[in-house]
């Protein structure tokens, strides 16, 4: 999950009680950096318009621009109407990164680690941590097992890039140009626009070598 600055005014179709419209998705897609707002996967082929607060037939919630989010079908299906009191990533008074810790597992079949970063956590943080745990780890049906495998493969693809860049920076055999390229890669990965950016930020902060020798990478979060 990551912060997003929602733009206004709302699309015209909202006033005509149409939310699942191309006009909405054409705005939401770049607004959310083409990423699912929950799991942060990019190039979403199965994008859906998700209601942060389940509308449950309430038209005020169903057609509220502030309640519409860009999601993949896996996360939207898992969230459904069960998960409520979720952190609003478009509320810029809330720093999502400071609320929740996200870390990669050591092996693909292990659970992704999602933890509150506030003690004691608020109800919204607890609810969001619970939802994200399911989004990243749930495989209670055949289709969810397949979609989880696809998600974790994408995450490990970028994780391997993070590790490769780190090792380049630490390798005395690598020249300055290679090290500059590696530093630029890490800089890009730490930006909100990058897939799974919250993970790379936490892995950077947990790496004494990177934080000590490349403190400028910390800028922006």
N, C-alpha and C positions, 0 to 999 in steps of 0.2 A: 504494500500500500504506500502511497506517496501523495504529497500535497499538490493540489491543482487550483489555479485561480479561475473560477468560472466567469465566463463573459456574458454580457447583457447587451441588448434585450434578448428575451427568449425568442426562439424561432416562431414565425407566424403561425405555423400549424398547431402549436400548443393552444392558441386561442380558439382553434376549431376542434378541440378535443381529439387531437391526433398526436400521439407521442412516438409510436413505432413507425416513424416516417423517415424517408431519406433525408429530409431537411434537418432532422434531429441528429441522425447518425453522422451526417457530413460535418456537423459542428462538434459533436462529442469526440469523434475519432482523433482529430488533431489536438483538441483540448486536453485529452488524456494521453497525449504523446503516442497514440496508436497502441496503448497498453491496456489490458484489463486492470481496472482500478483495484482489484483485490490481489490477484496473484502476480501481476506485473509482466505476464508474458506479452510479447509483441507480435505483430503480423497475425492478429487474431482472424482466423478464417470463419469462425462461428460466432461473430460478435452479436451481442444482444443488448437492448436497452433495459437497464436494471433499475428498480426502485429501491433507493436506500432504505426508506421506511416503507414496508409492505403496504400497498394501498388498500387491499382487502375490500375493494368495491367503492372506496371513498374517492370521488372524482377530484377533490381538492388535492389529494396526494398523487393520484394517478396522472394528472395533467400539470403537475407543478414542475417547472423547469429546474428548480433547486433540488428536486428529488430524483432526477434522471442521471444515470451514470453509465459508463461504457464498460461492458463486462464480456467475458468469454462464457460460453454456454455451460462449461463445467462449474465455474464459480457461481453463476446465476442459479443453476439447478441445485447446488448444494445450499446456497443461502436460502432460497425460497421465501416462505413466510415465517420460518422458524426463528431465524436470527434477527433480533431487534436490538435497539440501543447501540448501533454500530457507530464508531467514530466517523465523522463527516470530513473526508479529506479535502473538501472544498471550503471548509471553514478555516481560514488562514490564521485564526487565533489559536489553532491547535497545530502543534508541530508533530506530525505523525511519526517521524523518525525518532523523536525523543520519547515517544510513548511505548514503542514496541521493539523488541530485539528479534531479529531474524537471522538465522545462521544455517549454513549448508550442513547436511549430514556427511559423515565420513564415507558412506557407501550409498549408492542409489536406492537400495531397498530399505534403508533406515529412514526414520522420520525426520523431516525438516524441523528445525528447532524454532519455535515461536514462543516468546516469553514477554510478560509485561516488564517495562523498564521504569515503572513508578511503584513506590511502596508507601502506603497501600494503593493498589490500582483502583481506578474508578470502575463503576459498572460498565461504562462504555468500553474501557480498555479490556476488561475481562471478557466482554461479549465479542469484541473484535479479535482478541487472541484466540478464543474458541472457534470462531468462524474461519480465521486464517489457518489454524491447525487442520481443519477439515478440508479447506481448499487445497492445501499442499499435500495432505497425507491420506485423505479418505479413498479407499478402494474397496468399498463394501458391495459393489456390483461388478459384473464383468466389464461394462462400459467404463465405469469409473476407474477400474484397474488399468484399462488401456489408456484413458486420458491422463491418468497420473503418471504412467510410464512416459508418455509423450512430454508432459510438463517437466518431469525431472531430468529427461535427456536434454531439453533446452537449457535448464538451469546448469547442468554439469558442463555443457558446451562452453558457457561463459565463465564458469568457475575455473575450467582448465586454462582459459585465456588469462584470468586473473593470476593464477599460480605461475603460469609461464612468464608473464610480465614481471612478477615479483622476483622470480629466479634470475631473469635477465639483469635486473637492477642489482642483484646481490652477487652476480658472477664476475670475478675480477678479469675473466678472459674476454668479456664483452666490451666493445669499444663505445665511445661516447654517442655515436649516432644510433646504435642499437639501444643504448640506455635511454636516449631521448624518446625514441619510438615507444619503448615500454612504458615510460612515464606518461606519455600522451595517451596511451591506451588506458591506463589506470585512471587518468583524469577524466576521460570520456565515460568510463564505466561508473564513476562516482556521481555523475550528473543524473538528475531526476529523469531525464528523457530516456536513459538507457534501460533496457530490460533488467528487471530484478535489482534495481539500483540500491534498494534498502539493504540487500544482502552484502553487496560489495562495500558499502559504507561501514557496516558492522565488522566485516572482516578486515578492513583497513584499520579501524580503531583498535582491533584486537591484535595488531601486528606491530610490535615494538620497533622492528627494523624500519618499516615504512613510515610510521609516525615520527620517528626520530630523524630520519634522513630525508624524508620528503614531506615536511609539514605543510607545504603550500597546497598539497592535495586535499587538505582539510577544509579549504575555503569553500563556503557554500552550504555547509551542513554542520 
